């Protein structure tokens, strides 16, 4: 503690040290990033301009696409620039901003996934009450509640992290600033900080997971009563959502709640990719691009652009 000095900047790690491997990483990240932006932009355009897609389900899908574009933009562009320039420096203010935005996007994404599970439950288990329960006012207020509560949630965790003293090292063993990596750099007791994460994970992640699980138990019991021909259609709208929720929550919980010395840096990075980059990339595909209505709407938009270009 006698040799401690105040940290004024952090150094982010990369996936590889060699120039060729860094370029390969940048190309991979950039392709995923551009595909994510394109896919989500198409979903936003389709659900905005096609009147037949102005339903609660597509309202939430559009919001999720907007959020995913912001989510992936928080980490990927900066990681690509750092790898290309081999400049890993990030200021304390920049690191705090990145932590805040990552937590905010993760929190809001989790709430959106939960509300979408509610939408599927009402649509399948209570179809006659669907227009009454999933009305426009409900959709708007749940979205606003998610966005506004996320500001407070992210602020609490960011402030709690950066009240710590950093004096052991300024090398963040991650390609972006996140709480677990920063806690390992602290020279003071991080028990209170970890306890806050644990309690919030139990309340938020545990609560959302419980609600989603209960919703799908009810959905499963209802679908099994359907005629055989209708079961496939019902399951096709649920299985992709369950897949994304499982990957998102499993990687998120492992990264944030595991003991700080039980895994390698590369393993932590890969798991971080699973909840920061993979869901925004896959969501347009599994939620919408497999849907015939959305495919038709996207085709109309592309053809309209082609004709207008000529």
C-alpha positions, 0 to 999 in steps of 0.5 A: 500500500505504501507504493500506491499511486492514483490510476489516471488511465487503464490499459485494455487487453486484446485477444492476440498479440501478433499483428496478423492475429489482431487484424483477423480479430478486427475483421471478424469483429467488424463483419459481425458489427456491420451485420448486426447494424444491418440486420437491426436496421432492417428490422427497425425499418420493417416494423416501422413502415409496414402497418401489418407489423404495428403489433405489441410483439413487433413493438418490442422487437423494434425496441430491442433492435434499437437497444442492440445497435447501441449495445454492440456500439459500446464495445466493438468499435473501440476494441477494433480501433485499439487492435488496429492502432495497438493503442490500448489506453482508455481514460478513467472517465472513458472507462467509467462511461463504458462500464455505465453503458454496458450495465445499462444495456445489459439491464434494459436488454434483460427487461425487454427479454422478460417483457417479450416472454410475457407477450408470448405467454399472453398470446398463447395462453390468453389469446382472447385477452391479448388486445386488452392486456398488451395494449399500446399504453402497456407497451409504452410504459413498460419500455419507459420503465425499463429505460428509466430504471436502467439509468439508476441501476447503471449509475449505482453500480458504476459509482460503487465500482469507481469509489474503489482505489486502483493501485495494484495495476492499470491493466484491465484483462478484458477488451472493454471495461467491466466491473469484474475486471476492475474489481481485480485491480482494486487495492481495497476490500471489494466485498461490499461491491461484490455483495451489491452485485450479488444482491442485484443479480438475485433480484434482477436476473433471478427475478427475470429468469423466474418470470420467464421460466414460469411463463414458459412452463405455462406456455408448454402446458398450454401448447401440449393441448393444441392439435399436433399441426399447431404445436410446431408454429407455437414452439417456433416462436418460443424456442429462439427466445429461450435460446437467447435468454439462456446464453445471455443469462448463463454467460452474464451470471458466470462473468459477474458472479464467479470467483475472481481467480478461477478462469483465464483471461481468454475464457473471460473474454469469450464469455463476455463476447457471448453476452455483449456481441452475440445476442445483438447479432443473433436477435434479428435473425432468430426473432424476426428474419425467420418470420414470413411477415418480416421477410416480406416487409424487408423484401419490400424495403429492399426492392423499393430502395433498388428501384429508387436507386435506378 
